[in-house]
Amino acid sequence: MRIISITLACMLDLIFGDPQFKYHPVCLIGKLISGTEKLLFLLFPAKKRARILSGAVLVLVVCGVSTFVPWVILHFLYRWKFFAGFAVETFFCYQLLAMKSLKTESMKVYYALKTQGVESARRAVALIVGRDTEVLDEKGIAKAAVETVAENASDGVIAPLFYMMLFGGAGGFFYKAVNTMDSMVGYKNERYEDFGRAAAKTDDVLNFLPARICGIFLAVSAFLLGYDGKGAFRIFFRDRKNHASPNSAQGEAAVAGALQVQLGGDAWYFGKLYHKLTIGDNKRDIEPEDIVRANRILYGCGILGWALFAGAYGIFWYILQMFTR
């Protein structure tokens, strides 16, 4: 039933995309993070150790609440009526996936580049990246969009599938809580350098295995779709560590190799130029069409991830049943 529930969730995501409404779980988790952060900044003194400790408290509170609440809801619904719990868990899982939304938002950049010009494309890409976009030309905009698709293939698709298949909807919420915290407080600036450390490290740990699985799935997807699969694997194993984060370059490396382009490199953030390693070989200039190609590889990766995770879970469950009869 877990496989069926997650399969239906994937189908809903493919058809409708991430639902946008006021009480979306990720929005509620975001509000919980913001409220808890404000309270902790009031309760703890502005000292290094205190900030690190308060950041750890944030992780415990947010993860605890974000996991316990859906677990309680599902527990009582399943006890009341099985199909009520099944339906709600399916809806929960659906809201934790973002494959179509990732494609939709990145394709807005593509259409802006093709029909509306660079200024419009800069505004579109600013909605999905954290870097300064006013300095980007057409190639820089296309590269930023491709990098977003490649990097978020793990956060938005493979990692949620991985944890939902292992631990159900509540496990998916645990992962999403950590991932959302990292996106909100996991910055190396004056406010979050110490406070966000626990969230960033927890996110690194949770994404360690899914990010590497995702890189391999992206490379396999590229091969199956007729892109440079050999190059995808070569660049994945060569450049997957070319990032300050231990996980971010895993997907980017596979996609860079598949498309025979170079990603990464220097970028501007908050008016400051950051020097970063490049990912991939610069065999050709990146172009808007690479956004379309990256999304095709993303979809192949997502379908592959669902199939292999579901198959592995089904085999595990079958073997477990054999030994417990």
Disulfide bonds with the S-S distance in Angstrom:
none
